[in-house]
Amino acid sequence: MNITEFVGKKIRHYRKNKGKTLEELSSASGLTVNYLSMIEKGEANATLMKLEPVIYALEITWTDIIPKND
């Protein structure tokens, strides 16, 4: 799994855990539903500038979505 897929899976995990739909996350983050879906599927290599509003909308931190190098 590459980092794009990892980050997407983490975002989907937190979105679902918080009971938010893609539409709600779209409204809160300013990103389109289609783009968010692509991020979650690992099909879009989102920039940090695009991920920042998603993180704020989900009320998580960067460390919640970035893989740890143990």
C-alpha positions as CSV (number, residue, x, y, z in Angstrom):
1,M,0.0,0.0,0.0
2,N,1.4,3.4,-0.9
3,I,1.1,6.6,1.1
4,T,-1.7,7.9,-1.0
5,E,-3.8,4.8,-0.4
6,F,-2.9,4.8,3.3
7,V,-3.9,8.4,3.8
8,G,-7.2,7.8,1.9
9,K,-8.1,4.8,4.1
10,K,-7.4,6.8,7.2
11,I,-9.6,9.7,6.1
12,R,-12.4,7.3,5.2
13,H,-12.0,5.5,8.6
14,Y,-12.2,8.8,10.6
15,R,-15.1,10.1,8.4
16,K,-17.1,7.0,9.0
17,N,-16.3,6.8,12.7
18,K,-17.6,10.3,13.1
19,G,-20.8,9.5,11.2
20,K,-20.2,12.0,8.4
21,T,-21.2,11.5,4.8
22,L,-19.0,12.6,1.9
23,E,-21.5,15.4,1.3
24,E,-21.1,16.6,4.9
25,L,-17.3,16.5,4.6
26,S,-17.5,18.2,1.3
27,S,-19.5,21.1,2.8
28,A,-17.2,21.4,5.8
29,S,-13.9,21.2,3.8
30,G,-14.8,23.0,0.6
31,L,-13.7,20.1,-1.5
32,T,-16.0,18.3,-3.9
33,V,-17.6,15.0,-3.1
34,N,-15.9,13.5,-6.2
35,Y,-12.4,14.7,-5.1
36,L,-12.9,13.5,-1.6
37,S,-14.0,10.1,-2.9
38,M,-10.9,9.9,-5.1
39,I,-8.7,10.8,-2.0
40,E,-10.4,8.1,0.0
41,K,-9.8,5.5,-2.7
42,G,-6.2,6.5,-3.1
43,E,-6.8,7.7,-6.6
44,A,-5.9,11.4,-5.9
45,N,-2.5,12.5,-4.7
46,A,-3.9,15.4,-2.6
47,T,-1.6,18.2,-1.5
48,L,-1.1,19.2,2.1
49,M,-3.1,22.3,1.3
50,K,-6.1,20.1,0.2
51,L,-5.8,17.8,3.1
52,E,-5.7,20.5,5.8
53,P,-9.4,21.5,5.6
54,V,-10.3,17.8,5.6
55,I,-8.3,17.3,8.8
56,Y,-9.9,20.3,10.4
57,A,-13.4,19.2,9.3
58,L,-12.9,15.7,10.8
59,E,-11.3,17.2,14.0
60,I,-8.2,15.1,13.7
61,T,-4.5,15.8,13.6
62,W,-1.9,15.2,10.9
63,T,-0.5,12.3,13.0
64,D,-3.8,10.6,12.7
65,I,-3.4,10.1,8.9
66,I,0.3,10.0,8.3
67,P,2.0,6.5,8.6
68,K,4.4,6.0,11.5
69,N,7.9,4.8,10.6
70,D,8.5,2.3,13.5
